[in-house]
């Protein structure tokens, strides 16, 4: 009887360790990942206007490198060509200007149908 209790306890411990490692996996470092897709903000926006659901499946959770002109700018986000919203983890201390060309790499998290914007997070500026 005691042997069964020990075996069950060991199995529970092993399951708990695997469960913990599964739930708390290492976070991705988008900055170090190679981009799955390299495109411009206008081409990407056109692709989503033509087929938003198919494009969303194609890019979901992928690392994307996007280039375009800055249309909106604040301390935690940049919008390129009024179509790609890029959210940064840290505050931007760069001296950026509106209508400046920029390349940004980030993780695609979704498409906002209402605002017609592509959403990227964990972004960083390449140039």
C-alpha positions as CSV (number, residue, x, y, z in Angstrom):
1,X,0.0,0.0,0.0
2,X,2.8,2.4,0.9
3,X,4.5,1.7,-2.4
4,X,1.4,2.8,-4.4
5,X,1.2,6.0,-2.4
6,X,4.9,6.8,-3.2
7,X,4.3,6.0,-6.9
8,X,1.2,8.2,-7.1
9,X,3.1,11.1,-5.3
10,X,6.0,10.8,-7.7
11,X,3.6,10.9,-10.7
12,X,1.9,14.0,-9.3
13,X,5.2,15.7,-8.8
14,X,6.3,14.9,-12.4
15,X,2.9,16.1,-13.8
16,X,3.2,19.3,-11.7
17,X,6.7,20.0,-13.1
18,X,5.6,19.4,-16.7
19,X,2.4,21.5,-16.2
20,X,4.4,24.4,-14.7
21,X,6.9,24.4,-17.6
22,X,4.1,24.2,-20.1
23,X,2.2,27.2,-18.7
24,X,5.2,29.4,-17.9
25,X,7.2,28.9,-21.1
26,X,10.0,31.3,-22.0
27,X,8.7,34.5,-23.6
28,X,9.7,35.1,-27.2
29,X,12.3,37.8,-27.9
30,X,11.0,39.4,-31.1
31,X,14.0,41.6,-31.4
32,X,16.3,38.5,-31.9
33,X,13.9,36.5,-34.1
34,X,14.2,36.7,-37.8
35,X,11.2,38.3,-39.5
36,X,8.9,35.8,-41.1
37,X,7.6,38.4,-43.5
38,X,9.2,41.7,-44.8
39,X,6.8,44.1,-46.4
40,X,5.6,47.7,-46.6
41,X,2.7,49.1,-44.6
42,X,0.8,50.0,-47.7
43,X,1.1,46.5,-49.2
44,X,0.2,44.9,-45.9
45,X,-2.9,47.2,-45.6
46,X,-4.0,46.4,-49.1
47,X,-3.7,42.7,-48.4
48,X,-5.9,43.0,-45.3
49,X,-8.5,45.1,-47.2
50,X,-8.8,42.4,-49.9
51,X,-9.0,39.4,-47.5
52,X,-8.8,40.2,-43.8
53,X,-9.6,36.8,-42.4
54,X,-7.1,35.0,-44.7
55,X,-4.4,37.5,-44.0
56,X,-5.1,37.4,-40.3
57,X,-4.5,33.6,-40.3
58,X,-1.4,34.0,-42.4
59,X,0.3,36.5,-40.1
60,X,-1.1,35.6,-36.7
61,X,1.6,35.5,-34.0
62,X,4.4,35.9,-36.7
63,X,7.3,38.3,-36.6
64,X,6.8,40.9,-39.3
65,X,9.1,43.7,-40.5
66,X,7.2,46.6,-41.9
67,X,8.4,49.8,-43.5
68,X,6.5,53.1,-44.1
69,X,6.1,56.7,-43.1
70,X,5.2,57.7,-39.6
71,X,1.6,59.0,-39.5
72,X,1.1,59.1,-35.7
73,X,3.6,59.2,-32.9
74,X,3.6,59.1,-29.1
75,X,5.9,57.8,-26.4
76,X,4.7,54.1,-26.6
77,X,3.5,53.6,-30.1
78,X,4.0,54.6,-33.7
79,X,1.5,54.3,-36.6
80,X,2.8,53.7,-40.1
81,X,0.8,55.0,-43.1
82,X,-2.3,55.2,-40.9
83,X,-2.5,51.4,-41.3
84,X,0.0,49.6,-39.0
85,X,-0.2,50.4,-35.3
86,X,3.1,49.4,-33.6
87,X,3.2,49.2,-29.8
88,X,6.5,49.3,-28.0
89,X,7.5,47.8,-24.6
90,X,9.6,50.7,-23.5
91,X,9.1,54.4,-24.0
92,X,10.6,55.9,-27.2
93,X,13.4,58.3,-26.6
94,X,14.3,58.8,-30.2
95,X,13.9,62.1,-32.0
96,X,11.4,60.9,-34.7
97,X,9.3,63.1,-36.9
98,X,6.0,62.7,-38.7
99,X,6.4,61.5,-42.3
100,X,9.8,60.0,-41.6
101,X,10.5,56.7,-43.2
102,X,11.0,53.9,-40.7
103,X,11.4,50.1,-40.5
104,X,9.9,48.3,-37.5
105,X,9.8,44.7,-36.5
106,X,7.1,43.3,-34.3
107,X,4.7,40.5,-33.6
108,X,1.3,40.5,-35.4
109,X,-1.5,40.3,-32.9
110,X,-4.6,41.1,-34.9
111,X,-6.5,43.3,-37.3
112,X,-8.9,46.0,-36.1
113,X,-11.8,46.0,-38.6
114,X,-13.3,49.2,-37.2
115,X,-10.2,51.3,-37.5
116,X,-8.8,49.2,-40.4
117,X,-5.4,48.9,-38.6
118,X,-3.0,46.1,-38.4
119,X,-1.8,45.7,-34.8
120,X,1.8,44.8,-33.8
121,X,3.2,44.5,-30.3
122,X,6.7,44.0,-28.9
123,X,8.0,46.3,-31.6
124,X,11.4,47.7,-32.1
125,X,12.9,50.1,-34.6
126,X,15.3,48.7,-37.1
127,X,16.6,51.9,-38.6
